[in-house]
Every structure is written in C-alpha cells, then in structure tokens.
Amino acid sequence: MKKLILFSCLLFLATACKKEDTSPLLDAVPKKKKVRYEIDCPGCFVVWYEQNEQQLNESGQTTGWFKELDVDVGFVALVAAHNQSGTPAAITARILVDNTLLKTQTTFCPISGVVLVTDTIK
C-alpha cells in the first residue's frame, strides 16, 4: 500500500512539473509542402486535386505538363491522365514533394490508356 501511495505521489509530481516543450526544433518542422504533378503523354486529359480539395482538369496536355502548389501536411494528392491522342503510347504521372519523387505510375495501354497516382502528403 505504501508503494502504491509513493508511486501515485511520484506520478503526480512528474506530471505536475512537466514543462511545455518550446523546442525550436518544433518550429522548424514545415507546415506546408510543395507538391508538383507531372505527366508524360502525347495528348492527355489531365485531372488533379488542388489544396482546397477542388478537382481541376485540362485537355490536350502533352509531355512536360506540370502543376505546382503549396499544400498542408495531410493533403491527399491526386493526378490522373487519360491518353486522347489516338496514338498507342506509354503515359506516366508523377507526384513530387519538395522536389523529391513521392510516387510514379506508368501505363502501357494501347490508344486510350489511363494512369492514376495518389498519396497522402506527410
């Protein structure tokens, strides 16, 4: 019983004296990330998500297409491309976060291939 009371007192003192962590390292953690969507395609209909969960799209996009946006951690990134060129081709979509490749996908479907890449930003 004495050990239980002593343990309870020590636990109370440990939690009562706990300092709030004001480490400068916590302030150094970025709250925003730079996301870049890219596609390689001869002529694609492209769909992507923006920060406000709005879905946007553009038609007739080719290799070299990209979009960059600043997003919060936890954002669900998504980019999809549908080959509309009428020419059989591989299509690739990529998501980069702070200039580092997060995810990529290539589809080798004849004529009307579709590729979809999605991930949560951490």
MDTraj code that builds the backbone (N, CA, C; nanometers):
import mdtraj as md
import numpy as np

residues = "MET LYS LYS LEU ILE LEU PHE SER CYS LEU LEU PHE LEU ALA THR ALA CYS LYS LYS GLU ASP THR SER PRO LEU LEU ASP ALA VAL PRO LYS LYS LYS LYS VAL ARG TYR GLU ILE ASP CYS PRO GLY CYS PHE VAL VAL TRP TYR GLU GLN ASN GLU GLN GLN LEU ASN GLU SER GLY GLN THR THR GLY TRP PHE LYS GLU LEU ASP VAL ASP VAL GLY PHE VAL ALA LEU VAL ALA ALA HIS ASN GLN SER GLY THR PRO ALA ALA ILE THR ALA ARG ILE LEU VAL ASP ASN THR LEU LEU LYS THR GLN THR THR PHE CYS PRO ILE SER GLY VAL VAL LEU VAL THR ASP THR ILE LYS".split()
xyz = np.array([
    [0.0830, -0.1188, 0.0000],
    [0.0000, 0.0000, 0.0000],
    [0.0875, 0.1251, 0.0000],
    [0.1964, 0.1229, 0.0802],
    [0.2856, 0.2386, 0.0852],
    [0.3493, 0.2622, -0.0515],
    [0.3816, 0.1512, -0.1210],
    [0.4430, 0.1655, -0.2532],
    [0.3452, 0.2287, -0.3515],
    [0.2176, 0.1928, -0.3419],
    [0.1157, 0.2482, -0.4297],
    [0.0978, 0.3978, -0.4050],
    [0.0980, 0.4385, -0.2787],
    [0.0842, 0.5809, -0.2446],
    [0.2070, 0.6568, -0.2914],
    [0.3267, 0.6008, -0.2695],
    [0.4506, 0.6650, -0.3126],
    [0.4528, 0.6788, -0.4648],
    [0.4153, 0.5709, -0.5338],
    [0.4115, 0.5741, -0.6804],
    [0.3122, 0.6797, -0.7295],
    [0.1949, 0.6886, -0.6674],
    [0.0938, 0.7875, -0.7057],
    [0.1457, 0.9295, -0.6850],
    [0.2151, 0.9520, -0.5732],
    [0.2718, 1.0848, -0.5463],
    [0.3789, 1.1199, -0.6487],
    [0.4654, 1.0247, -0.6818],
    [0.5701, 1.0498, -0.7805],
    [0.5096, 1.0773, -0.9183],
    [0.4085, 1.0009, -0.9540],
    [0.3412, 1.0216, -1.0814],
    [0.2767, 1.1603, -1.0855],
    [0.2121, 1.2013, -0.9785],
    [0.1506, 1.3331, -0.9712],
    [0.2560, 1.4425, -0.9860],
    [0.3683, 1.4298, -0.9138],
    [0.4740, 1.5302, -0.9215],
    [0.5353, 1.5356, -1.0612],
    [0.5522, 1.4211, -1.1222],
    [0.6118, 1.4182, -1.2560],
    [0.5225, 1.4878, -1.3579],
    [0.3923, 1.4665, -1.3480],
    [0.3025, 1.5308, -1.4444],
    [0.2771, 1.6768, -1.4092],
    [0.2776, 1.7104, -1.2820],
    [0.2541, 1.8490, -1.2402],
    [0.3711, 1.9380, -1.2778],
    [0.4907, 1.8831, -1.2795],
    [0.6103, 1.9622, -1.3082],
    [0.6508, 1.9566, -1.4549],
    [0.5720, 1.8928, -1.5373],
    [0.6065, 1.8797, -1.6781],
    [0.6051, 2.0160, -1.7458],
    [0.7168, 2.0499, -1.8108],
    [0.7273, 2.1756, -1.8833],
    [0.6721, 2.1579, -2.0241],
    [0.6115, 2.2616, -2.0738],
    [0.5674, 2.2593, -2.2122],
    [0.6906, 2.2665, -2.3007],
    [0.6955, 2.1824, -2.4009],
    [0.8105, 2.1782, -2.4904],
    [0.8049, 2.2968, -2.5860],
    [0.8999, 2.3855, -2.5725],
    [0.9083, 2.5020, -2.6616],
    [1.0352, 2.4926, -2.7443],
    [1.0715, 2.3711, -2.7772],
    [1.1921, 2.3458, -2.8537],
    [1.1869, 2.4172, -2.9879],
    [1.2951, 2.4815, -3.0293],
    [1.2966, 2.5458, -3.1603],
    [1.2859, 2.4444, -3.2739],
    [1.3147, 2.3166, -3.2456],
    [1.3021, 2.2150, -3.3492],
    [1.1571, 2.1973, -3.3922],
    [1.0635, 2.2162, -3.3010],
    [0.9228, 2.2051, -3.3363],
    [0.8822, 2.3145, -3.4332],
    [0.9378, 2.4330, -3.4155],
    [0.9076, 2.5436, -3.5050],
    [0.9699, 2.5229, -3.6425],
    [1.0760, 2.4408, -3.6492],
    [1.1463, 2.4184, -3.7750],
    [1.0731, 2.3197, -3.8662],
    [0.9765, 2.2449, -3.8138],
    [0.9022, 2.1488, -3.8950],
    [0.8119, 2.2262, -3.9905],
    [0.8299, 2.2054, -4.1216],
    [0.7477, 2.2807, -4.2169],
    [0.6010, 2.2389, -4.2098],
    [0.5147, 2.3380, -4.2143],
    [0.3721, 2.3118, -4.2103],
    [0.3148, 2.3022, -4.3513],
    [0.3892, 2.3504, -4.4485],
    [0.3486, 2.3454, -4.5890],
    [0.4513, 2.2630, -4.6665],
    [0.4046, 2.1995, -4.7704],
    [0.4900, 2.1228, -4.8610],
    [0.4627, 2.1697, -5.0027],
    [0.5640, 2.1632, -5.0872],
    [0.5474, 2.1966, -5.2283],
    [0.5230, 2.0668, -5.3044],
    [0.4063, 2.0568, -5.3660],
    [0.3693, 1.9403, -5.4459],
    [0.3787, 1.9784, -5.5926],
    [0.4358, 1.8883, -5.6693],
    [0.4443, 1.9077, -5.8150],
    [0.3872, 1.7831, -5.8820],
    [0.2880, 1.8042, -5.9681],
    [0.2323, 1.6974, -6.0507],
    [0.2979, 1.7069, -6.1877],
    [0.3312, 1.5917, -6.2476],
    [0.3899, 1.5895, -6.3815],
    [0.3281, 1.4753, -6.4620],
    [0.3191, 1.4945, -6.5946],
    [0.2780, 1.3851, -6.6826],
    [0.3697, 1.3787, -6.8038],
    [0.3816, 1.2584, -6.8588],
    [0.4453, 1.2345, -6.9887],
    [0.3396, 1.1649, -7.0726],
    [0.2950, 1.2313, -7.1786],
    [0.1837, 1.1801, -7.2575],
    [0.1790, 1.2539, -7.3909],
    [0.1395, 1.1848, -7.5006],
    [0.1326, 1.2532, -7.6306],
    [0.0150, 1.3498, -7.6429],
    [-0.0894, 1.3301, -7.5666],
    [-0.2061, 1.4186, -7.5706],
    [-0.3091, 1.3674, -7.4716],
    [-0.3076, 1.4213, -7.3511],
    [-0.3887, 1.3653, -7.2434],
    [-0.4896, 1.4643, -7.1859],
    [-0.5974, 1.4075, -7.1344],
    [-0.6905, 1.4775, -7.0477],
    [-0.6367, 1.4549, -6.9064],
    [-0.6051, 1.5622, -6.8345],
    [-0.5406, 1.5526, -6.7033],
    [-0.6355, 1.6040, -6.5957],
    [-0.6424, 1.5306, -6.4837],
    [-0.7231, 1.5687, -6.3680],
    [-0.6312, 1.5714, -6.2480],
    [-0.6463, 1.6727, -6.1602],
    [-0.5649, 1.6812, -6.0392],
    [-0.6431, 1.7488, -5.9286],
    [-0.5947, 1.7291, -5.8056],
    [-0.6544, 1.7939, -5.6884],
    [-0.5728, 1.9148, -5.6479],
    [-0.6433, 2.0204, -5.6122],
    [-0.5827, 2.1412, -5.5556],
    [-0.5940, 2.1362, -5.4035],
    [-0.5301, 2.2302, -5.3347],
    [-0.5273, 2.2345, -5.1884],
    [-0.6666, 2.2339, -5.1268],
    [-0.7603, 2.3044, -5.1833],
    [-0.8944, 2.3157, -5.1258],
    [-0.9840, 2.1982, -5.1651],
    [-0.9237, 2.0864, -5.2044],
    [-0.9927, 1.9635, -5.2464],
    [-1.0739, 1.9836, -5.3733],
    [-1.0458, 2.0896, -5.4446],
    [-1.1116, 2.1150, -5.5716],
    [-1.0450, 2.0305, -5.6798],
    [-1.1251, 1.9667, -5.7612],
    [-1.0744, 1.8869, -5.8726],
    [-1.0719, 1.9742, -5.9970],
    [-0.9555, 1.9844, -6.0600],
    [-0.9412, 2.0635, -6.1823],
    [-0.8996, 1.9712, -6.2959],
    [-0.9165, 2.0179, -6.4196],
    [-0.8756, 1.9361, -6.5341],
    [-0.8394, 2.0244, -6.6523],
    [-0.7603, 1.9660, -6.7416],
    [-0.7212, 2.0317, -6.8667],
    [-0.7142, 1.9247, -6.9747],
    [-0.7504, 1.9601, -7.0937],
    [-0.7498, 1.8670, -7.2056],
    [-0.6330, 1.8985, -7.2990],
    [-0.5868, 1.7967, -7.3730],
    [-0.4833, 1.8171, -7.4744],
    [-0.3447, 1.8435, -7.4202],
    [-0.3141, 1.7986, -7.3013],
    [-0.1834, 1.8236, -7.2407],
    [-0.0828, 1.7182, -7.2864],
    [0.0418, 1.7601, -7.3037],
    [0.1464, 1.6713, -7.3541],
    [0.2614, 1.6599, -7.2556],
    [0.3595, 1.5770, -7.2920],
    [0.4785, 1.5586, -7.2088],
    [0.5352, 1.6951, -7.1714],
    [0.5707, 1.7088, -7.0457],
    [0.6205, 1.8360, -6.9950],
    [0.5169, 1.9117, -6.9133],
    [0.3915, 1.8658, -6.9163],
    [0.2871, 1.9304, -6.8360],
    [0.3196, 1.9131, -6.6892],
    [0.2973, 2.0203, -6.6103],
    [0.3140, 2.0122, -6.4649],
    [0.2287, 2.1184, -6.3978],
    [0.2005, 2.0956, -6.2716],
    [0.1336, 2.1926, -6.1838],
    [0.2066, 2.1887, -6.0509],
    [0.2283, 2.3056, -5.9923],
    [0.2908, 2.3145, -5.8607],
    [0.1964, 2.3864, -5.7661],
    [0.1911, 2.3379, -5.6420],
    [0.1084, 2.4037, -5.5419],
    [0.1654, 2.3797, -5.4035],
    [0.1375, 2.4724, -5.3136],
    [0.1754, 2.4584, -5.1732],
    [0.0565, 2.3989, -5.0994],
    [0.0834, 2.2911, -5.0245],
    [-0.0244, 2.2196, -4.9570],
    [0.0103, 2.1986, -4.8112],
    [-0.0916, 2.1706, -4.7321],
    [-0.0720, 2.1366, -4.5916],
    [-0.0382, 1.9889, -4.5793],
    [0.0343, 1.9547, -4.4737],
    [0.0597, 1.8152, -4.4426],
    [-0.0765, 1.7484, -4.4213],
    [-0.0950, 1.6284, -4.4751],
    [-0.2224, 1.5586, -4.4674],
    [-0.3054, 1.5714, -4.5938],
    [-0.2641, 1.6583, -4.6857],
    [-0.3331, 1.6770, -4.8131],
    [-0.3272, 1.5475, -4.8948],
    [-0.4365, 1.5101, -4.9582],
    [-0.4394, 1.3935, -5.0456],
    [-0.4117, 1.4418, -5.1879],
    [-0.2937, 1.4096, -5.2372],
    [-0.2542, 1.4496, -5.3720],
    [-0.3044, 1.3466, -5.4723],
    [-0.3511, 1.3953, -5.5872],
    [-0.4007, 1.3062, -5.6909],
    [-0.3779, 1.3697, -5.8265],
    [-0.3235, 1.2907, -5.9186],
    [-0.3128, 1.3318, -6.0582],
    [-0.3446, 1.2093, -6.1439],
    [-0.4239, 1.2322, -6.2482],
    [-0.4609, 1.1254, -6.3407],
    [-0.4512, 1.1794, -6.4825],
    [-0.4148, 1.0909, -6.5754],
    [-0.4053, 1.1301, -6.7155],
    [-0.4673, 1.0212, -6.8024],
    [-0.5442, 1.0643, -6.9034],
    [-0.6093, 0.9735, -6.9978],
    [-0.5607, 1.0091, -7.1371],
    [-0.4988, 0.9127, -7.2056],
    [-0.4459, 0.9347, -7.3395],
    [-0.5611, 0.9534, -7.4385],
    [-0.5660, 1.0703, -7.5003],
    [-0.6689, 1.1006, -7.6002],
    [-0.6083, 1.1263, -7.7374],
    [-0.4813, 1.0930, -7.7534],
    [-0.4109, 1.1272, -7.8772],
    [-0.4474, 1.0383, -7.9948],
    [-0.5027, 0.9188, -7.9698],
    [-0.5312, 0.8253, -8.0776],
    [-0.4085, 0.7467, -8.1190],
    [-0.2970, 0.7695, -8.0510],
    [-0.1715, 0.7011, -8.0796],
    [-0.1348, 0.6128, -7.9609],
    [-0.1050, 0.4843, -7.9844],
    [-0.0614, 0.3999, -7.8722],
    [0.0659, 0.4562, -7.8099],
    [0.0659, 0.4719, -7.6796],
    [0.1822, 0.5290, -7.6115],
    [0.1771, 0.4970, -7.4629],
    [0.2946, 0.4924, -7.4029],
    [0.3021, 0.4827, -7.2572],
    [0.2723, 0.6208, -7.2004],
    [0.1978, 0.6237, -7.0900],
    [0.1754, 0.7507, -7.0218],
    [0.2213, 0.7361, -6.8775],
    [0.2822, 0.8420, -6.8273],
    [0.3372, 0.8415, -6.6928],
    [0.2865, 0.9625, -6.6172],
    [0.2552, 0.9413, -6.4896],
    [0.2185, 1.0515, -6.3999],
    [0.3054, 1.0409, -6.2758],
    [0.3448, 1.1556, -6.2219],
    [0.4316, 1.1606, -6.1042],
    [0.3810, 1.2635, -6.0047],
    [0.4064, 1.2351, -5.8761],
    [0.3869, 1.3326, -5.7693],
    [0.5216, 1.3507, -5.7020],
    [0.5671, 1.4757, -5.6957],
    [0.6903, 1.5099, -5.6255],
    [0.6540, 1.5973, -5.5066],
    [0.7244, 1.5788, -5.3959],
    [0.7051, 1.6614, -5.2771],
    [0.8397, 1.7222, -5.2418],
    [0.8437, 1.8538, -5.2384],
    [0.9683, 1.9268, -5.2120],
    [1.0819, 1.8749, -5.3001],
    [1.0525, 1.8592, -5.4295],
    [1.1469, 1.8155, -5.5334],
    [1.1974, 1.6729, -5.5168],
    [1.1283, 1.5914, -5.4375],
    [1.1631, 1.4501, -5.4210],
    [1.0460, 1.3664, -5.4714],
    [1.0755, 1.2671, -5.5549],
    [0.9709, 1.1828, -5.6101],
    [0.9003, 1.1072, -5.4992],
    [0.7689, 1.1254, -5.4900],
    [0.6877, 1.0541, -5.3913],
    [0.6292, 0.9279, -5.4530],
    [0.5722, 0.9422, -5.5723],
    [0.5063, 0.8287, -5.6355],
    [0.5012, 0.8500, -5.7861],
    [0.5135, 0.7402, -5.8609],
    [0.5029, 0.7456, -6.0064],
    [0.4314, 0.6210, -6.0560],
    [0.3673, 0.6351, -6.1701],
    [0.2966, 0.5216, -6.2304],
    [0.3016, 0.5383, -6.3812],
    [0.3303, 0.4288, -6.4513],
    [0.3304, 0.4287, -6.5973],
    [0.2341, 0.3205, -6.6453],
    [0.1553, 0.3529, -6.7475],
    [0.0625, 0.2584, -6.8077],
    [0.0969, 0.2427, -6.9549],
    [0.1012, 0.1194, -7.0011],
    [0.1311, 0.0889, -7.1407],
    [0.0071, 0.0344, -7.2106],
    [-0.1013, 0.1075, -7.2036],
    [-0.2246, 0.0633, -7.2684],
    [-0.2317, 0.1207, -7.4092],
    [-0.2726, 0.0387, -7.5073],
    [-0.2829, 0.0926, -7.6427],
    [-0.3942, 0.1965, -7.6540],
    [-0.3648, 0.2995, -7.7217],
    [-0.4535, 0.4088, -7.7617],
    [-0.5175, 0.4865, -7.6475],
    [-0.5956, 0.4255, -7.5598],
    [-0.6659, 0.5069, -7.4598],
    [-0.6277, 0.4678, -7.3174],
    [-0.4993, 0.4644, -7.2874],
    [-0.4531, 0.4282, -7.1535],
    [-0.4854, 0.5350, -7.0507],
    [-0.5014, 0.4908, -6.9281],
    [-0.5274, 0.5809, -6.8154],
    [-0.4258, 0.5513, -6.7076],
    [-0.3739, 0.6559, -6.6437],
    [-0.2831, 0.6400, -6.5316],
    [-0.3349, 0.7265, -6.4168],
    [-0.3245, 0.6742, -6.2940],
    [-0.3712, 0.7455, -6.1746],
    [-0.2658, 0.7310, -6.0661],
    [-0.2270, 0.8432, -6.0043],
    [-0.1316, 0.8423, -5.8945],
    [-0.1915, 0.9234, -5.7802],
    [-0.1912, 0.8657, -5.6611],
    [-0.2440, 0.9362, -5.5450],
    [-0.1666, 0.8953, -5.4204],
    [-0.1536, 0.9875, -5.3249],
    [-0.0884, 0.9590, -5.1968],
    [-0.1197, 1.0739, -5.1007],
    [-0.1018, 1.0470, -4.9713],
    [-0.1216, 1.1488, -4.8694],
    [0.0117, 1.2135, -4.8366],
    [0.0152, 1.3456, -4.8316],
    [0.1378, 1.4198, -4.8038],
    [0.1659, 1.4165, -4.6550],
    [0.2867, 1.3738, -4.6212],
    [0.3268, 1.3637, -4.4802],
    [0.4354, 1.4630, -4.4486],
])
top = md.Topology()
chain = top.add_chain()
for i, resn in enumerate(residues, 1):
    res = top.add_residue(resn, chain, resSeq=i)
    for name in ("N", "CA", "C"):
        top.add_atom(name, md.element.get_by_symbol(name[0]), res)
traj = md.Trajectory(xyz[None], top)
